[in-house]
Amino acid sequence: MTTIELHGVTVHLGEPIQIMESIGHGWFPALAQFPTGELLLTYSLAPDTNENQFDLSGYQVSADGGHSWTPRYDILPEHQPMIYVPQADGALFAIPAYLYALTPGDQHNFCGAAIRFEQAGRRVIFEPQGVRLLDWPWPVATQPNPYRPNLHRVNLCFDGDALTVEGRLLATLYGSNQTYHGKGSDPLYSVVVATSDDGGRTWRYLATVAGPEIAPSTGPRGHGPGEPSLVQLSNGDLMCVMRMGGGADFPLRRSYSSDGGRSWSTPDPLPALSVEPSLKRLQNGVLALSTGRPGIFLWLSSDARAAAWQSIDVLAHHNRWAPNPGYQISAAQTTAYTEIVEVAPNRLLLAYDRTPFGWQPTPADSGERNRIFLLPIEIESRIGGQILAV
């Protein structure tokens, strides 16, 4: 274990745990915890393109805190789910990333696959149109796919987190009213919030967190706000962090809501870079944020509004542990898509990937392997020299 002393915070980093290895693709990990304690890891097995002939994801389950895992089950016929809602019966209800026109040509009503992981993943129920997003206030265009002409996927997807606020679910999405290949007056992304009164099956628009207007006016513009992550602060306010692009030119942006998500502050930049942030507020009040590209970093803030942040280089820790070059990860050998889950008070698991050929599939005869790891993390918060929690 490695111990790192930061201002007001002590961090203990454990040894990385390998969950899987593969050829081809095995990347973009997502991590969730069942109400009964087991862990669920999903990841994509398909190329990262909107022109795929098919989408396929695998999943694995751990019943011992991430130390051992079931075999990989390649049964998820979509991009892996992006938001998980714990259920009173111990199941996980998964809200999809991808959405489709409810009927061909409909640009205001959408549907997507609902997946229930029951009995700690031993039973999976797939409902192709089990999630609906209805009465969208502006038209959303479809994304053309020449290899799947009957696919009416729209340029809007769930991503981030679902929180219970004022007795109903709030969840974040991002997208544009233009196709990726089209031209229009507003091609950049927006981050929005939708609400559900039926546990996540039916959603409607609530508010826009940020739109294309916050993209840089000069230099690299990126794609506008996307890939959000949402958390509720200790005073009840909401805080949303968002991707703006990919790479060192694109720090995350952050916005607050003090009225249950109905209105949002003007976003401000964070020091963290740059893709798919995963944000959690720990039981001791520390805010933990994982993100990267370049690299992978864990960012921590011990003040209630997350005004100041400190960082830990996760790849540097990983490479000090790596038993041989086949386990080492350079900044170009990871998607930098991460997920953190608080598995016990102030104890985190951080999931991340190794992609030895970058965005290209790993050949079977290369000797290299894609790998997905978990990093155990314990965080102590001190105020006035007193340790609040371990």
Rosetta blueprint (number, residue, H / E / L):
1 M L
2 T E
3 T E
4 I E
5 E E
6 L E
7 H L
8 G L
9 V E
10 T E
11 V E
12 H E
13 L E
14 G L
15 E L
16 P L
17 I E
18 Q E
19 I E
20 M E
21 E E
22 S E
23 I L
24 G E
25 H L
26 G L
27 W E
28 F E
29 P E
30 A E
31 L E
32 A E
33 Q E
34 F L
35 P L
36 T L
37 G L
38 E L
39 L E
40 L E
41 L E
42 T E
43 Y E
44 S E
45 L L
46 A L
47 P L
48 D L
49 T L
50 N L
51 E L
52 N L
53 Q L
54 F L
55 D L
56 L L
57 S E
58 G E
59 Y E
60 Q E
61 V E
62 S E
63 A L
64 D L
65 G L
66 G L
67 H L
68 S L
69 W L
70 T L
71 P L
72 R L
73 Y E
74 D E
75 I E
76 L E
77 P L
78 E L
79 H L
80 Q L
81 P L
82 M L
83 I E
84 Y E
85 V E
86 P E
87 Q L
88 A L
89 D L
90 G L
91 A L
92 L E
93 F E
94 A E
95 I E
96 P L
97 A L
98 Y E
99 L E
100 Y E
101 A E
102 L L
103 T L
104 P L
105 G L
106 D L
107 Q L
108 H L
109 N L
110 F E
111 C E
112 G E
113 A E
114 A E
115 I E
116 R E
117 F E
118 E E
119 Q H
120 A H
121 G H
122 R L
123 R E
124 V E
125 I E
126 F E
127 E E
128 P E
129 Q E
130 G E
131 V E
132 R E
133 L E
134 L E
135 D L
136 W L
137 P L
138 W L
139 P L
140 V L
141 A L
142 T E
143 Q L
144 P L
145 N L
146 P L
147 Y L
148 R L
149 P L
150 N L
151 L L
152 H L
153 R E
154 V E
155 N E
156 L E
157 C E
158 F E
159 D E
160 G E
161 D E
162 A E
163 L E
164 T E
165 V E
166 E L
167 G L
168 R E
169 L E
170 L E
171 A E
172 T E
173 L E
174 Y E
175 G E
176 S L
177 N L
178 Q L
179 T L
180 Y L
181 H L
182 G L
183 K L
184 G L
185 S L
186 D L
187 P L
188 L L
189 Y L
190 S E
191 V E
192 V E
193 V E
194 A E
195 T E
196 S E
197 D L
198 D L
199 G L
200 G L
201 R L
202 T E
203 W E
204 R E
205 Y E
206 L E
207 A E
208 T E
209 V E
210 A E
211 G L
212 P H
213 E H
214 I H
215 A L
216 P L
217 S L
218 T L
219 G L
220 P L
221 R L
222 G L
223 H L
224 G L
225 P L
226 G E
227 E E
228 P E
229 S E
230 L E
231 V E
232 Q E
233 L L
234 S L
235 N L
236 G L
237 D L
238 L E
239 M E
240 C E
241 V E
242 M E
243 R E
244 M L
245 G L
246 G L
247 G L
248 A L
249 D L
250 F L
251 P E
252 L E
253 R E
254 R E
255 S E
256 Y E
257 S E
258 S L
259 D L
260 G L
261 G L
262 R L
263 S L
264 W L
265 S L
266 T L
267 P L
268 D E
269 P E
270 L E
271 P E
272 A E
273 L E
274 S L
275 V E
276 E E
277 P E
278 S E
279 L E
280 K E
281 R E
282 L L
283 Q L
284 N L
285 G L
286 V L
287 L E
288 A E
289 L E
290 S E
291 T E
292 G E
293 R L
294 P L
295 G L
296 I E
297 F E
298 L E
299 W E
300 L E
301 S E
302 S L
303 D L
304 A L
305 R L
306 A L
307 A L
308 A L
309 W L
310 Q E
311 S E
312 I E
313 D E
314 V H
315 L H
316 A H
317 H H
318 H H
319 N H
320 R H
321 W H
322 A L
323 P L
324 N L
325 P L
326 G L
327 Y L
328 Q L
329 I L
330 S L
331 A L
332 A L
333 Q L
334 T L
335 T L
336 A L
337 Y L
338 T L
339 E E
340 I E
341 V E
342 E E
343 V E
344 A E
345 P L
346 N L
347 R E
348 L E
349 L E
350 L E
351 A E
352 Y E
353 D E
354 R E
355 T L
356 P L
357 F L
358 G L
359 W L
360 Q L
361 P L
362 T E
363 P L
364 A L
365 D L
366 S L
367 G L
368 E L
369 R L
370 N E
371 R E
372 I E
373 F E
374 L E
375 L E
376 P E
377 I E
378 E E
379 I E
380 E E
381 S E
382 R E
383 I E
384 G L
385 G L
386 Q E
387 I E
388 L E
389 A E
390 V L
